[in-house]
Amino acid sequence: MPSAGGDTQSIMVFRVRAEWYALHTAACLEVADLRPIHSLPHRRDKTVLGVANVRGELLVCISLATILADPSGTAPQASPRTLRSAAPLPRLLVTRTPGGVVVFPVDEVQGMERYGARDLKRVPSTVALARAHYTRGLVALDGRNVGLLDEDRLFETVERALA
Amino acid sequence: MSAADLSQSSMLDLFRAEVDSQSKVLTEGLLALERDPVAADQLEGCMRAAHSLKGAARIVGLDAGVRVTHAMEDCFVAAQQRRIGLRQAHIDVLLRGVDLLHRIARTAREGAPHPEPQDPLEQRAFIEQLHQLVTSDAAATMSGADKSAPLATDMFPPLGTEALPTEPQDEITRPREDDTAARAEDRVLKVTASNLNRLLGLAGESLVESRGFKSFADSLLRLKRLQHKVHFALDRLQEQLAPQRLPDSARAALAEAQSSALDCRRYLAQRLVEIDTFDHRAAHLAHRLYDGALACHMRPFADGMQPFPRMVRDLAHALGKQVRLEFMGQDVQVDRNILEKIDAPLGHLVRNALDHGIEPPDERLAAGKPAEATLRIEARHSAGRLQVSVSDDGRGIDLDRLRACVQERGLAKADTLARLSDAELLEFLFLPGFSMKGTVTEISGRGVGLDVVQSVLKQIRGTVRIATDRGRGTRFHLELPLTLSVARTLLVEVSAEAYAIPLASIARTVKIAQADLEVLEGKAHINLDGRAVGLVTAHQLLGTPPPPPTADPLSVVILGDATHVYGLIIDRFIGERELVVQALDARLGKIKDITAGALMEDGSPVLILDVEDLIRSIEKLAGTGGMQRIARDDSHSASAPLRRILVVEDSFTVRELERKVLMNGGYEVEVAIDGMDGWNAARTGQFDLVITDIDMPRMDGIELVTLIKADPHLKSLPVMIVSYKDRPEDQRRGLDAGADYYLTKGGFHDETLLNAVVDLIGTSRA
């Protein structure tokens, strides 16, 4: 999706626990208000949270926090400061994966931003393995490092978790 | 998004869709032409369908399709010009052409040019055969009277070239031959299931949203009351001030305040009326929209009947029988899912009737019946159910032979059979694998596969009955729900989440006081109409977190049929609801114990329980003795929790004895039937003490003690061994494994056990 040229790409920036991430806007269908998620019985893994009603349809909710979990299991750091809104609102980020529609509940959605391919920095080796695996690179936005997620790898894991 | 959607349906997909719809026209037309070979309207329709397909095949570059349709067209033209008369031989070949078109459409690949079709031989054979039929017939006609007709060879230019009778262009876009205005109104459109579901979802959501007006209007009532207070306060102020001398300006200010407050009240009252009517209109509209979207799930019964005329024709030809297929109730609206589901059972019943029920023509004539048999498929709505019947006027089922066959197979005794009604006797035909083959040659095989018909119907909550009249015919009667999209359910709460149980599978609901629970073998039962009904908690079945301490009385849903009855303990009844069923994401696969999802009135999700799965799960749990105990809490006692003891013992007598002694001592007791069961219980049950035997199957007591003492969470849990083994070395072994106390059964009586327990963990209450 991102091109090698100097064009800028549109990304959707959001927060999961203490970390900021982004997905290409093209992969996002909509941002909806957080609504009750009904768990599914007999689900052992914590990746699939359950189903939620988005625009009248029951969609599968996936925990990004679980997928991107720091293997060291440290608790999220102190509440991060927010850019624009005073009170961060948890949202449902509705995305289109190759296999269908999937919803990621996130702690806050900052909105759409643009970045140029040359702004993409490598993920430092200090970043935990799980997170590095799903991160394409880091984009500096307003002095904050946003992890640009690798849709292919992320959605592959999602499909696996669903099956 | 729209771009992606467009790209998903390629030109080839459009072609396939066109083949689907036009081949229906062709098949219908051809079958009609077989009865009436000169029906001008049917010929015209077939002609047009073939022509449309030719044009479409050319656009997508499928030369094979162009050639096949061209050959068909030629044949229709020849028939139109009366150069040939369409006979069964023509119809046979033309129908094969329709099949061929289906195959060509299905096997064509996207993108790449379509060099040569996969089965060129078959196509060539088809084209040549048709060509031959047409030319030979035409030549015959010509050698007769009509010398003025052009030479046959001129009529058939080389394949693939343009030789079309001129037709108006717009006809290509008209899918059906009888496109009258009325027909266009009821025309069935192709809509993808996902689009339909999205529409239904949005309609449902607007219904949820429209309910928001009501609560908003209610909140405004509070504003109205507040304003009333202001008004009242000002009035009081005026009364207070009346006797006093006030400057005119102050009086004017007060009067102004009063008048403003009055304006506010009036204005608000008006707005309230407006929002009320607005709420009514929006709710009404949302309801209509929702009902309309739901109605999209319905299709005319005729839609599901498309394959049958062709199937009956081909099968009748193959069997050498003459059959006329009749439809009744073609316009009856049927849920599209049901229509899909009954396709296979109906096909089975139709084949059955043709194969076994209907006699060959000579036999029919001999029996004084017309040579042509009638097979009728009928649909109608009655008593809120869909009734479908498949009936033939064939030979009927020989009940005496059926009776003999049932007896021969040892399925029932002669005296029982003699007492059975005809309907009851016919039920045997639905037994899996039941066949009258070998016993009754003339209707051999009747019944094979009828169990499949019945199981499909069961799946969609339908029933099937047989009626037969020897020598006069057989009738299969199917009764089905009108829709699968709406389910009447009981909403319940399990682990703080909502679940729905279809009302059809609920025997009854009861509230049971904890005191009425009877515990046997560690499993809870209740006595219901003199029958012991096993209880199991829903959260245990579903693997959801246990709810807060069990309420008293317990809410129990009684599930099951005549043979198996179980009580499902749920946390709370919410109420009866009609839910619109929504399939869950296919990627999740079949979720155990769940059939589908739905949305409640407030838009929050609910899962619909699969009762068949649940009953299977309960039976499995019961079979392995893994049924969790239902926490009995002594509701009349104080807040301090009872101490809980787990008794692990394989002997029923000893186990029940220990349980009684301990319960009389005021403890809360759960039991496990062997070491393994005990280990599972110990890990999940929050106990203050474990009492175990030594000799037990699967896992003995020593092993259990060792496991408990090695577990980081359980190692502080006291364990007492109660055993017949009273030798010092046995005691040593037990204590070495980590047991805190060793009691021999020899010295076992009430006090010693209770005293030992008190020594270890104190009295019953913490």
Boltz contact constraints between the chains, C-beta under 6 A:
constraints:
  - contact:
      token1: [A, 36]
      token2: [B, 604]
      max_distance: 6.0
  - contact:
      token1: [A, 38]
      token2: [B, 497]
      max_distance: 6.0
  - contact:
      token1: [A, 38]
      token2: [B, 605]
      max_distance: 6.0
  - contact:
      token1: [A, 40]
      token2: [B, 591]
      max_distance: 6.0
  - contact:
      token1: [A, 41]
      token2: [B, 542]
      max_distance: 6.0
  - contact:
      token1: [A, 41]
      token2: [B, 543]
      max_distance: 6.0
  - contact:
      token1: [A, 41]
      token2: [B, 593]
      max_distance: 6.0
  - contact:
      token1: [A, 42]
      token2: [B, 543]
      max_distance: 6.0
  - contact:
      token1: [A, 42]
      token2: [B, 592]
      max_distance: 6.0
  - contact:
      token1: [A, 51]
      token2: [B, 597]
      max_distance: 6.0
  - contact:
      token1: [A, 51]
      token2: [B, 605]
      max_distance: 6.0
  - contact:
      token1: [A, 53]
      token2: [B, 599]
      max_distance: 6.0
  - contact:
      token1: [A, 53]
      token2: [B, 603]
      max_distance: 6.0
  - contact:
      token1: [A, 53]
      token2: [B, 605]
      max_distance: 6.0
  - contact:
      token1: [A, 55]
      token2: [B, 201]
      max_distance: 6.0
  - contact:
      token1: [A, 55]
      token2: [B, 202]
      max_distance: 6.0
  - contact:
      token1: [A, 55]
      token2: [B, 205]
      max_distance: 6.0
  - contact:
      token1: [A, 56]
      token2: [B, 201]
      max_distance: 6.0
  - contact:
      token1: [A, 56]
      token2: [B, 202]
      max_distance: 6.0
  - contact:
      token1: [A, 56]
      token2: [B, 204]
      max_distance: 6.0
  - contact:
      token1: [A, 56]
      token2: [B, 205]
      max_distance: 6.0
  - contact:
      token1: [A, 57]
      token2: [B, 201]
      max_distance: 6.0
  - contact:
      token1: [A, 58]
      token2: [B, 582]
      max_distance: 6.0
  - contact:
      token1: [A, 58]
      token2: [B, 597]
      max_distance: 6.0
  - contact:
      token1: [A, 58]
      token2: [B, 605]
      max_distance: 6.0
  - contact:
      token1: [A, 60]
      token2: [B, 585]
      max_distance: 6.0
  - contact:
      token1: [A, 99]
      token2: [B, 587]
      max_distance: 6.0
  - contact:
      token1: [A, 162]
      token2: [B, 587]
      max_distance: 6.0
  - contact:
      token1: [A, 162]
      token2: [B, 588]
      max_distance: 6.0
